[in-house]
C-alpha cells in the first residue's frame, strides 16, 4: 500500500496552495495523532503495546495532560518520560501513581465507577469489531499462530469501550474471523448485551488510511474519516466486507507542533514510529 | 551482613533448587511478564538439564516461555499471551512449536489466568469472570478430550452459567483453579529470614506463589532481615511460603529488573535473529544453554561492558537513554 501512504503524506501540500508549507507525515504518525484525539483530559486509559502506547503518550503531552494511563501489568499512572516498548517495560513503573499487579489492573478495567477506554490491536477484525489475535487457519492446526489474547479479550469484555489500531488490508478486515479472541459488537444490534456484557464495545478503528466507527443501531462498521489524499474507493478495496462510506469526512492532518512532540519528545528513537 | 540463619536449608544453588523441585512432567509457573523479571537463571538451568514434558501455566511470560518451549522442555501450555513486546510480537519458538503441533495450547486471557492462580491461592475450586462471553476463548478448547481428568487438567476448560444470584441477562464464565507443582520467581531482594521484596510491578507473581505446591525465589541480593522489617509495606511474600532461595545476580537477564538493570536489547535482538532459523536456534542452545556450565559462565559471555550499559539508574529504575533499537 505504498501509493496511498505517499498520497496521504503529501496531500496537504497539494491541497493548500499558497499556504505555509504543510508538514509531511507518515501514516503511522497520522494514526497516533488521530487516535490520540479520542483521548480527553481526565480519561482513564488502558493502553496495550505499539501504536496504542504512542497515542496515549502523545495525547498526554499535547491536549490531555490529566489523562490517566494504566497498563494491564499493574503500572498505574506512570509519567512516561521515556516510551515503553512493552506493557511490562520498567518505564511503566517509573514515577507512577502506584505499582500493582494484574488482578488490580483488571479491577480498574472493570470498575463500574470508571470510564475506562482501552487501546487494542489485532491480526483480524470483522464488521462488528470482533477481533482475532490468536490464529490464522484451523485453531487446532493453525497455519499461523499469534500471541493470543493477553489482556485484549478482557479489555474488550470489561472496559467502557475500546479503540482499535489496524493496518488496513483485506487479510485483516475480513468477513469471518478465523478465531474470535476479543468481543466487539458480536453479531451486531443488541447481541453484545444479550451475551451477558454490561457495557463496552468498540468505539472506533484507527488505520493507516482512515478512522472507522460503528453505527449506533446496527453496530456495523462505517467509514467516519478518511485521511487526506486517500479515496473511499481505496479504503473499500482494502476492506474485506462492504463498508458504508457515505458519512465520511476528511480527517484534520497533524499540525507541526503535534508532529514535533511526537517525533522529538515521544519517540525520538522511532521505536514504534518505525 | 547478618547470618543467614532463617535461610537454613533454603539457601541453595540454582542446580539444587531445580533438582529438588522441578521434574519431568511437572506443572510449573514462572514469574514476570514478557521482558520483565522472568526467572531466566532458573529457566536456563531447566533447559540445561533437558527437563521434559512440562505443563507450563502462564499469563504473558514472554522470554521464559519462549526459551522453555524452544528448548523442548514443554509439552502442554495454559497461556494468555506468547509475545515479547517489540522484540517478538509473537514469541518465535513458541509460534513454530504450535504451528508444528509440538505443544498443546489451551488459550485463556490475562485476567482469566490471574484469577485461576488467585482461586488456587484461596483454595476455591473455581472462580467466576465476565471475560470472554461469546468468544472462541470460551467456546474452543485446545486440549483433546482424552486429556481431561489427567493430573493438572480440569474436566472442562471453562463452564458458562447464568448468574446463580439470578440477575437477568448476566452469564458468567467459571474458570478452574490452578495449583501448580512449583512456582519460580525472580525478586530484587530476599532477607536473611526469607522474606521476599519485589520492587515495581508484581504481575501475578504473588498469586502464583500462593497457589503452588513449592516456591523457588531467585534474587539479585540477600539483605539483612532488619532491613526488610524497617519498611514491611514494601514486602511481597513471607518466609513461610518460600522453599528455596537462590542468589542469582542478573538472574533475569535478558529481561529487566527494576532498580537493577534494563532489558538487554542486544541479546534480545540476537535471540530474535537466531530464533527464526532452526539451525541457528540449535546453535544458540548449544552456545548459550548446553555449552555453559553455570549462570556465571552465561554472564561472562554477555560481558561486563554490556551489563554496564543496561545497569539501571538509581532514580529512574531503568537505563535512561539506552539504545533500544
Interface residues (C-beta under 8 A of the other chain):
Chain A: X49 X50 X72 X73 X74 X75 X81 X82 X85 X86 X87 X88 X89 X90 X91 X92 X93 X94 X99 X100 X101 X102 X103 X106 X109 X110 X130 X134 X139 X140 X141 X142 X143 X144 X145 X146 X147 X148 X149 X150 X151 X152 X153 X154 X157 X158 X179 X180 X181 X182 X183 X186 X191 X192 X193 X194 X195 X196 X197 X198 X269 X271 X272
Chain B: X32 X33 X34 X35 X36 X37 X59 X60 X62 X79 X80 X81 X82 X83 X84 X85 X86 X89 X90 X91 X94 X95 X98 X99 X101 X107 X108 X109 X110 X111 X112 X114 X115 X118 X130 X131 X132 X133 X134 X135 X136 X137 X139 X140 X142 X169 X170 X171 X172 X200 X201 X202 X203 X204 X205 X206 X207 X256 X257 X258 X262 X263 X312 X316 X317 X318 X320 X323 X324 X325
